[in-house]
C-alpha cells in the first residue's frame, strides 16, 4: 500500500455525527419521561436534515428555471 493510500484510509472517518448524538439525547430524555414530546420531534434529527436538503435542492431547481 502506498503512502497516499494510507493517508486516504487514515482520513476517512465516519462514525456518529452531531444529529445522531442529538437524536440519542432526545431519545434518552423521552424514555426517561423528562420531555413529553411527540415521537416525530424526538426522531427529527434523523429525518430533518434530509428534508432540509430536499427543500434546498427544490429551491435551487425552481430558481434555476427562472434565471435562464
PyMOL CGO cylinders between C-alpha atoms (Angstrom):
from pymol import cmd
from pymol.cgo import CYLINDER

trace = [
    CYLINDER, 0.00, 0.00, 0.00, 1.41, 3.37, -0.99, 0.3, 1, 1, 1, 1, 1, 1,
    CYLINDER, 1.41, 3.37, -0.99, 1.77, 6.33, 1.36, 0.3, 1, 1, 1, 1, 1, 1,
    CYLINDER, 1.77, 6.33, 1.36, -1.06, 8.17, -0.42, 0.3, 1, 1, 1, 1, 1, 1,
    CYLINDER, -1.06, 8.17, -0.42, -3.44, 5.24, 0.07, 0.3, 1, 1, 1, 1, 1, 1,
    CYLINDER, -3.44, 5.24, 0.07, -2.58, 5.10, 3.78, 0.3, 1, 1, 1, 1, 1, 1,
    CYLINDER, -2.58, 5.10, 3.78, -3.37, 8.81, 4.16, 0.3, 1, 1, 1, 1, 1, 1,
    CYLINDER, -3.37, 8.81, 4.16, -6.73, 8.38, 2.44, 0.3, 1, 1, 1, 1, 1, 1,
    CYLINDER, -6.73, 8.38, 2.44, -7.62, 5.41, 4.63, 0.3, 1, 1, 1, 1, 1, 1,
    CYLINDER, -7.62, 5.41, 4.63, -6.48, 7.23, 7.78, 0.3, 1, 1, 1, 1, 1, 1,
    CYLINDER, -6.48, 7.23, 7.78, -8.54, 10.36, 6.98, 0.3, 1, 1, 1, 1, 1, 1,
    CYLINDER, -8.54, 10.36, 6.98, -11.71, 8.52, 6.05, 0.3, 1, 1, 1, 1, 1, 1,
    CYLINDER, -11.71, 8.52, 6.05, -13.55, 8.79, 9.34, 0.3, 1, 1, 1, 1, 1, 1,
    CYLINDER, -13.55, 8.79, 9.34, -17.17, 8.05, 9.79, 0.3, 1, 1, 1, 1, 1, 1,
    CYLINDER, -17.17, 8.05, 9.79, -18.85, 7.27, 12.96, 0.3, 1, 1, 1, 1, 1, 1,
    CYLINDER, -18.85, 7.27, 12.96, -21.62, 9.11, 14.68, 0.3, 1, 1, 1, 1, 1, 1,
    CYLINDER, -21.62, 9.11, 14.68, -22.39, 12.70, 13.80, 0.3, 1, 1, 1, 1, 1, 1,
    CYLINDER, -22.39, 12.70, 13.80, -24.00, 15.67, 15.51, 0.3, 1, 1, 1, 1, 1, 1,
    CYLINDER, -24.00, 15.67, 15.51, -27.57, 14.77, 14.53, 0.3, 1, 1, 1, 1, 1, 1,
    CYLINDER, -27.57, 14.77, 14.53, -27.13, 11.20, 15.73, 0.3, 1, 1, 1, 1, 1, 1,
    CYLINDER, -27.13, 11.20, 15.73, -25.93, 12.46, 19.12, 0.3, 1, 1, 1, 1, 1, 1,
    CYLINDER, -25.93, 12.46, 19.12, -28.86, 14.85, 19.24, 0.3, 1, 1, 1, 1, 1, 1,
    CYLINDER, -28.86, 14.85, 19.24, -31.27, 12.01, 18.49, 0.3, 1, 1, 1, 1, 1, 1,
    CYLINDER, -31.27, 12.01, 18.49, -29.74, 9.89, 21.25, 0.3, 1, 1, 1, 1, 1, 1,
    CYLINDER, -29.74, 9.89, 21.25, -30.11, 12.74, 23.74, 0.3, 1, 1, 1, 1, 1, 1,
    CYLINDER, -30.11, 12.74, 23.74, -33.75, 13.26, 22.75, 0.3, 1, 1, 1, 1, 1, 1,
    CYLINDER, -33.75, 13.26, 22.75, -34.38, 9.51, 22.91, 0.3, 1, 1, 1, 1, 1, 1,
    CYLINDER, -34.38, 9.51, 22.91, -32.97, 9.19, 26.42, 0.3, 1, 1, 1, 1, 1, 1,
    CYLINDER, -32.97, 9.19, 26.42, -34.93, 12.24, 27.58, 0.3, 1, 1, 1, 1, 1, 1,
    CYLINDER, -34.93, 12.24, 27.58, -38.15, 10.83, 26.07, 0.3, 1, 1, 1, 1, 1, 1,
    CYLINDER, -38.15, 10.83, 26.07, -37.67, 7.34, 27.54, 0.3, 1, 1, 1, 1, 1, 1,
    CYLINDER, -37.67, 7.34, 27.54, -36.92, 8.76, 30.98, 0.3, 1, 1, 1, 1, 1, 1,
    CYLINDER, -36.92, 8.76, 30.98, -40.05, 10.99, 30.77, 0.3, 1, 1, 1, 1, 1, 1,
    CYLINDER, -40.05, 10.99, 30.77, -38.04, 14.20, 31.10, 0.3, 1, 1, 1, 1, 1, 1,
    CYLINDER, -38.04, 14.20, 31.10, -39.65, 15.53, 27.91, 0.3, 1, 1, 1, 1, 1, 1,
    CYLINDER, -39.65, 15.53, 27.91, -43.17, 14.86, 26.71, 0.3, 1, 1, 1, 1, 1, 1,
    CYLINDER, -43.17, 14.86, 26.71, -42.60, 15.45, 23.03, 0.3, 1, 1, 1, 1, 1, 1,
    CYLINDER, -42.60, 15.45, 23.03, -44.14, 13.63, 20.12, 0.3, 1, 1, 1, 1, 1, 1,
    CYLINDER, -44.14, 13.63, 20.12, -42.03, 10.87, 18.61, 0.3, 1, 1, 1, 1, 1, 1,
    CYLINDER, -42.03, 10.87, 18.61, -41.94, 12.96, 15.42, 0.3, 1, 1, 1, 1, 1, 1,
    CYLINDER, -41.94, 12.96, 15.42, -39.91, 15.60, 17.25, 0.3, 1, 1, 1, 1, 1, 1,
    CYLINDER, -39.91, 15.60, 17.25, -37.72, 13.06, 19.00, 0.3, 1, 1, 1, 1, 1, 1,
    CYLINDER, -37.72, 13.06, 19.00, -36.77, 11.49, 15.68, 0.3, 1, 1, 1, 1, 1, 1,
    CYLINDER, -36.77, 11.49, 15.68, -36.48, 14.83, 13.84, 0.3, 1, 1, 1, 1, 1, 1,
    CYLINDER, -36.48, 14.83, 13.84, -32.65, 14.83, 13.99, 0.3, 1, 1, 1, 1, 1, 1,
    CYLINDER, -32.65, 14.83, 13.99, -32.73, 11.64, 11.89, 0.3, 1, 1, 1, 1, 1, 1,
    CYLINDER, -32.73, 11.64, 11.89, -35.03, 12.82, 9.09, 0.3, 1, 1, 1, 1, 1, 1,
    CYLINDER, -35.03, 12.82, 9.09, -34.79, 16.60, 9.49, 0.3, 1, 1, 1, 1, 1, 1,
    CYLINDER, -34.79, 16.60, 9.49, -31.51, 17.13, 7.62, 0.3, 1, 1, 1, 1, 1, 1,
    CYLINDER, -31.51, 17.13, 7.62, -32.82, 15.08, 4.67, 0.3, 1, 1, 1, 1, 1, 1,
    CYLINDER, -32.82, 15.08, 4.67, -35.97, 17.20, 4.45, 0.3, 1, 1, 1, 1, 1, 1,
    CYLINDER, -35.97, 17.20, 4.45, -33.94, 20.42, 4.64, 0.3, 1, 1, 1, 1, 1, 1,
    CYLINDER, -33.94, 20.42, 4.64, -31.60, 19.18, 1.89, 0.3, 1, 1, 1, 1, 1, 1,
    CYLINDER, -31.60, 19.18, 1.89, -34.56, 18.28, -0.34, 0.3, 1, 1, 1, 1, 1, 1,
    CYLINDER, -34.56, 18.28, -0.34, -36.11, 21.72, 0.20, 0.3, 1, 1, 1, 1, 1, 1,
    CYLINDER, -36.11, 21.72, 0.20, -32.81, 23.43, -0.70, 0.3, 1, 1, 1, 1, 1, 1,
    CYLINDER, -32.81, 23.43, -0.70, -32.48, 21.31, -3.85, 0.3, 1, 1, 1, 1, 1, 1,
    CYLINDER, -32.48, 21.31, -3.85, -36.07, 22.12, -4.81, 0.3, 1, 1, 1, 1, 1, 1,
    CYLINDER, -36.07, 22.12, -4.81, -35.46, 25.86, -4.32, 0.3, 1, 1, 1, 1, 1, 1,
    CYLINDER, -35.46, 25.86, -4.32, -32.28, 25.69, -6.42, 0.3, 1, 1, 1, 1, 1, 1,
    CYLINDER, -32.28, 25.69, -6.42, -34.15, 23.88, -9.21, 0.3, 1, 1, 1, 1, 1, 1,
    CYLINDER, -34.15, 23.88, -9.21, -37.01, 26.38, -9.20, 0.3, 1, 1, 1, 1, 1, 1,
    CYLINDER, -37.01, 26.38, -9.20, -34.66, 29.38, -9.18, 0.3, 1, 1, 1, 1, 1, 1,
    CYLINDER, -34.66, 29.38, -9.18, -32.53, 27.92, -11.98, 0.3, 1, 1, 1, 1, 1, 1,
    CYLINDER, -32.53, 27.92, -11.98, -35.64, 27.51, -14.14, 0.3, 1, 1, 1, 1, 1, 1,
    CYLINDER, -35.64, 27.51, -14.14, -36.45, 31.23, -13.87, 0.3, 1, 1, 1, 1, 1, 1,
    CYLINDER, -36.45, 31.23, -13.87, -32.88, 32.53, -14.18, 0.3, 1, 1, 1, 1, 1, 1,
    CYLINDER, -32.88, 32.53, -14.18, -32.41, 31.23, -17.74, 0.3, 1, 1, 1, 1, 1, 1,
]
cmd.load_cgo(trace, "trace")
